[in-house]
Amino acid sequence: MTYEYRILEAAEVAAHLRERGYWGTGAVDVAEVSDGNLNRVFVATRRDDGRSVAVKQALPWVRVAGPSWPMSPTRAAAEARAYRRVTAVAPETVPALHDYDAQNFALIMEDLSDLRVLRGVLNEGGGYGGASTAVGVFVARLSFATSDFGLSSAERKALLAESVNPELCKITEDLVLAEPYLEHEHNHWHEGVADLVAAYRADTALRTEIADLRHTFMAGAQALLHGDLHTGSIMVGVRDGAEVIRIFDPEFSFVGPIGFDLGLYWGNTIAAEARAHALGRSIEPGAELARSWHAFESEFRRLWPDRLDTFFDDAYLDRFLRRVWSDALGYAGAEIIRRIIGFAHLSDLDTLPDPVAASRRALTAGRELILRRTTLADPEAVGELLTATGTPAVIAGRRQDNSVEGVRQRR
C-alpha cells in the first residue's frame, strides 16, 4: 500500500505545531534527535519560556534503511492508542500524549530529553531505581484494564478489531520466535558462541518449546501489550528532586499474551546482569525480575475484586497468574537468545571488551528458562538457576542429554 503524506523536516515542525493548535506565532527552535531504527523525532523548544515538546513521525519505511525497506506508518496509530489506554490507568508510567495527527502519522508528546535511556544507565554501572516496580505496575494495570476481566465482551471485541498490528507482529514472530533457530541471513553472532548456535538449531526440544511460545504469541489475545518492552524503551531521571520513569515507544502494541511484555523486560535485565558480572560488579541474579514480578502480581491481585465477570474466582486467578509467569519466563529466554544470535543485538554485551563469556552465560540461561518455564515455581528458583548457569562448566557448554527424557528430567 502506498502512503502519501507530508514527511516533516526540522524547518517544518514549528508550522506543524501551529497547525495543530500549539504555541501561536512565537519563535521555536527545533532539533532532530532521531535515535531508533524506525521513526523521526524532533524536539521543539519555545524561545520565550523554554517550554518544549517532542514531535515523533512514523515514516512509510524503516528510517535507518530508507525506501528500500517499506513499512506501514500506521504503527503511529498503535502507539497513540497504547498511550491513551495506559494514560487512563497508569498515567505516571508513560509520556504525556498531547496530540495525534492521524493524517500525517505524527504524535506531539512530552519531551523526555532531560531523561536517560535505562539501558545506557545500566551499561555505565548505574542502577534501576524504581524501574522494575514501574514495569510491573504498568503491565498489571494495562493488561487488567484491557482483558476480559476489565472490559465487557463488546468492548473487548472492539479493542481486538482496532488493535490489529500485523506488520509489526510479523517482525516479532520472525525475528524473536523463529529466525534465531534457523539458517537465516539476519542472524549474526560472535565466533565464540558458534557452537551454541549450532547446538540450539539442532535442539529439537528447544525448537518445540519456541514453536509453542510462537503460537501463544500469535493466538493468545489476553490483553493490550506494549509489544517491545525492554531497557531501551524506558527513560529514567530526576525532576524537582523526584524519580521519573517513562515507558515509551509502544508502536508494536497489539492484543497478545500478557507474559510477553514481562518476558522481554526480564530477558534484558538478565543480559544486563551478565554484563555486570563480566565487569566484576556485584549482582543479585534475578533481582529485577523478582521486583517486576512481585509488583505485577501484587497490583493484579489488588485489581482483581473489580473484575466484571465474577465467575472467574480466586482459584482461577492463581491458575491465570501461573500461566502468565511461565509464559514470561519462556519469552525472557527467547529474548535473550535472539539478542545474541539474531538480527538485533544488545549494547550491554556487544560493548564488553570480551563479550563471549557473558554471551555464553546469557545464552545458557535463556535456553534453561525456555525449557524449564513450567517448573520454575518462583523468582527465587529463577535466581538459583541464573546463579547455576554462571558456573564455568555450564557456560562452556557441557554436553547434555537433549532427548525427550533428558529434558523431562532436567525440568
PyMOL commands that set and color helices and strands:
alter all, ss='L'
color gray80, all
select helices_A, chain A and resi 10-19+75-89+91-93+118-123+131-145+153-162+166-175+179-181+191-201+204-219+231-233+259-278+287-306+314-341+347-350+356-371+379-388+392-395+404-410
alter helices_A, ss='H'
color red, helices_A
select strands_A, chain A and resi 28-32+39-46+52-58+61-62+66-70+97-101+106-110+116-117+223-224+234-239+242-247+255-256
alter strands_A, ss='S'
color yellow, strands_A
deselect
rebuild
show_as cartoon
